[in-house]
């Protein structure tokens, strides 16, 4: 199975930018649906961005126009570029991969990386 590892989190000032990376090992994920989720303390985990194997993307309304998800299948990596960051973006960000099979699907999660946006 695939293992996911996020990197790039940290502390950034409001209005700043940050780029998260998630690299997979164990299996290539060129055909997987990939996404970034986030979870703030006391909140439910929410999808912030996803990207299909064909490069189609969607975004949560709260990040639309500010975040960009991309993938490099050759590097087995998915990125989340975050711009114009707000304090509300503070959360643990999780990389997610979904592999759809003829019989169902499998979901894989990274351990998460903390993003803190200071005001």
C-alpha positions as a Markdown table, in Angstrom:
| # | Residue | x | y | z |
|---|---|---|---|---|
| 1 | Unk | 0.0 | 0.0 | 0.0 |
| 2 | Unk | 1.0 | 3.6 | -0.4 |
| 3 | Unk | 2.5 | 5.6 | 2.5 |
| 4 | Unk | 2.1 | 9.4 | 2.5 |
| 5 | Unk | 4.4 | 11.9 | 4.1 |
| 6 | Unk | 3.6 | 15.6 | 4.3 |
| 7 | Unk | 6.2 | 18.3 | 4.7 |
| 8 | Unk | 6.3 | 22.1 | 4.5 |
| 9 | Unk | 4.2 | 23.1 | 7.4 |
| 10 | Unk | 5.1 | 25.6 | 10.0 |
| 11 | Unk | 4.3 | 29.1 | 11.1 |
| 12 | Unk | 3.5 | 31.9 | 8.7 |
| 13 | Unk | 2.2 | 35.4 | 9.0 |
| 14 | Unk | -1.3 | 36.3 | 7.8 |
| 15 | Unk | -1.1 | 37.3 | 4.2 |
| 16 | Unk | 1.9 | 35.1 | 3.6 |
| 17 | Unk | 2.4 | 32.0 | 1.6 |
| 18 | Unk | 3.3 | 28.4 | 2.2 |
| 19 | Unk | 3.8 | 25.3 | 0.1 |
| 20 | Unk | 3.0 | 21.9 | 1.4 |
| 21 | Unk | 4.3 | 18.7 | -0.2 |
| 22 | Unk | 3.2 | 15.2 | 0.1 |
| 23 | Unk | 5.3 | 12.4 | -1.2 |
| 24 | Unk | 4.1 | 8.8 | -1.6 |
| 25 | Unk | 6.1 | 5.7 | -1.3 |
| 26 | Unk | 5.2 | 2.0 | -1.7 |
| 27 | Unk | 3.2 | 2.4 | -4.9 |
| 28 | Unk | 2.9 | 5.0 | -7.6 |
| 29 | Unk | -0.3 | 7.0 | -7.4 |
| 30 | Unk | -0.5 | 8.3 | -10.9 |
| 31 | Unk | -4.1 | 7.0 | -11.1 |
| 32 | Unk | -5.2 | 8.1 | -7.7 |
| 33 | Unk | -7.5 | 10.9 | -6.7 |
| 34 | Unk | -5.4 | 13.1 | -4.4 |
| 35 | Unk | -6.5 | 15.7 | -1.9 |
| 36 | Unk | -5.6 | 17.9 | 1.0 |
| 37 | Unk | -7.8 | 18.0 | 4.1 |
| 38 | Unk | -7.4 | 20.0 | 7.2 |
| 39 | Unk | -8.6 | 19.8 | 10.7 |
| 40 | Unk | -8.6 | 22.6 | 13.3 |
| 41 | Unk | -8.9 | 21.8 | 17.0 |
| 42 | Unk | -12.5 | 21.1 | 17.8 |
| 43 | Unk | -13.5 | 21.0 | 14.2 |
| 44 | Unk | -14.3 | 18.3 | 11.7 |
| 45 | Unk | -11.9 | 17.4 | 9.1 |
| 46 | Unk | -12.7 | 19.1 | 5.8 |
| 47 | Unk | -11.6 | 18.8 | 2.2 |
| 48 | Unk | -9.8 | 21.8 | 1.0 |
| 49 | Unk | -8.6 | 20.7 | -2.4 |
| 50 | Unk | -8.5 | 17.7 | -4.6 |
| 51 | Unk | -7.0 | 16.8 | -8.0 |
| 52 | Unk | -7.9 | 13.9 | -10.3 |
| 53 | Unk | -5.5 | 11.8 | -12.2 |
| 54 | Unk | -6.3 | 13.9 | -15.3 |
| 55 | Unk | -5.4 | 17.1 | -13.5 |
| 56 | Unk | -8.9 | 18.4 | -12.8 |
| 57 | Unk | -9.2 | 20.3 | -9.5 |
| 58 | Unk | -11.7 | 21.5 | -7.1 |
| 59 | Unk | -11.5 | 23.6 | -4.0 |
| 60 | Unk | -13.4 | 24.4 | -0.9 |
| 61 | Unk | -15.1 | 27.8 | -1.1 |
| 62 | Unk | -13.0 | 29.0 | 1.8 |
| 63 | Unk | -9.8 | 28.6 | -0.1 |
| 64 | Unk | -10.9 | 29.2 | -3.7 |
| 65 | Unk | -8.6 | 31.7 | -5.5 |
| 66 | Unk | -6.0 | 31.4 | -2.8 |
| 67 | Unk | -4.8 | 27.8 | -2.8 |
| 68 | Unk | -3.6 | 25.7 | -5.7 |
| 69 | Unk | -3.2 | 22.0 | -5.7 |
| 70 | Unk | -1.0 | 20.3 | -8.2 |
| 71 | Unk | 0.6 | 16.9 | -8.7 |
| 72 | Unk | 3.7 | 15.5 | -10.2 |
| 73 | Unk | 3.1 | 11.8 | -10.9 |
| 74 | Unk | 6.7 | 11.2 | -11.9 |
| 75 | Unk | 7.8 | 12.3 | -8.4 |
| 76 | Unk | 4.8 | 10.7 | -6.7 |
| 77 | Unk | 4.1 | 14.1 | -5.1 |
| 78 | Unk | 1.1 | 16.3 | -4.6 |
| 79 | Unk | 1.5 | 20.0 | -3.6 |
| 80 | Unk | -0.7 | 22.6 | -2.0 |
| 81 | Unk | 0.4 | 26.1 | -2.6 |
| 82 | Unk | -1.3 | 28.4 | -0.1 |
| 83 | Unk | -1.4 | 32.1 | -0.7 |
| 84 | Unk | -3.0 | 35.0 | 1.2 |
| 85 | Unk | -3.1 | 32.9 | 4.3 |
| 86 | Unk | -5.6 | 33.8 | 7.0 |
| 87 | Unk | -5.7 | 32.9 | 10.6 |
| 88 | Unk | -8.7 | 30.7 | 9.8 |
| 89 | Unk | -6.4 | 28.5 | 7.7 |
| 90 | Unk | -4.6 | 27.3 | 10.8 |
| 91 | Unk | -5.1 | 23.6 | 11.1 |
| 92 | Unk | -3.3 | 20.3 | 10.7 |
| 93 | Unk | -3.2 | 19.5 | 7.0 |
| 94 | Unk | -3.5 | 16.0 | 5.8 |
| 95 | Unk | -2.6 | 14.5 | 2.5 |
| 96 | Unk | -5.1 | 12.0 | 1.1 |
| 97 | Unk | -5.0 | 9.5 | -1.7 |
| 98 | Unk | -7.9 | 7.5 | -3.0 |
| 99 | Unk | -7.4 | 4.5 | -5.1 |
| 100 | Unk | -10.6 | 3.3 | -6.9 |
| 101 | Unk | -10.8 | -0.3 | -7.8 |
| 102 | Unk | -13.4 | -2.2 | -9.7 |
| 103 | Unk | -14.7 | -3.5 | -6.4 |
| 104 | Unk | -14.5 | -0.4 | -4.4 |
| 105 | Unk | -11.8 | 2.0 | -3.1 |
| 106 | Unk | -9.0 | 2.4 | -0.7 |
| 107 | Unk | -8.1 | 5.6 | 1.2 |
| 108 | Unk | -4.7 | 6.5 | 2.5 |
| 109 | Unk | -3.7 | 9.3 | 4.8 |
| 110 | Unk | -0.6 | 11.1 | 5.8 |
| 111 | Unk | 0.2 | 11.8 | 9.4 |
| 112 | Unk | -0.5 | 15.5 | 9.0 |
| 113 | Unk | 1.5 | 18.7 | 9.2 |
| 114 | Unk | 0.7 | 21.7 | 11.3 |
| 115 | Unk | 0.1 | 25.0 | 9.6 |
| 116 | Unk | -0.2 | 28.0 | 11.9 |
| 117 | Unk | -1.1 | 31.4 | 10.5 |
| 118 | Unk | -0.3 | 34.2 | 12.9 |
| 119 | Unk | -2.2 | 37.4 | 12.9 |
